[in-house]
Amino acid sequence: MVKLFVGNLPYDVDEAEIKALLGRAGRVRDIYMPLDHVTQRRRGFAMVEVLTDTDARDIIREFNGHPLHGRPIRIDYAREREAVAPAAKYRYPYAPKGRPEPRRGRPQRSPT
């Protein structure tokens, strides 16, 4: 099975419409269209799983740049997700160095 990325989708398109469109050029096994966590709307792309590499090539050749609801869709082979850096609040902006150096021009306090 081969996974394809379908991008630049209109937000009102559903899985059945994509399956009907891409099914004209190849055998579509599964479609995943993620939702935005905040708005609960579709995010404008889909991951499509097709049965063979030949089906994937036919779908890409026929429908890459094809207008759907006035927007040209983009179809390409899906890539593996890249590693995401941890959230900024868990990273140091600089390496911790232990005790800070005393400031110049100020007298030192004695530990009494």
ABEGO torsion letter per residue (X at the ends): XBBBBBBGBBAABBAAAAAAAAAAABBBABBBBBBBAAAGBBAGBBBBBBABAAAAAAAAAAABGBBBGGBBBBBBBBBBBBBBBBBAAABBABBBAEBBBBBBGBBBBBBX
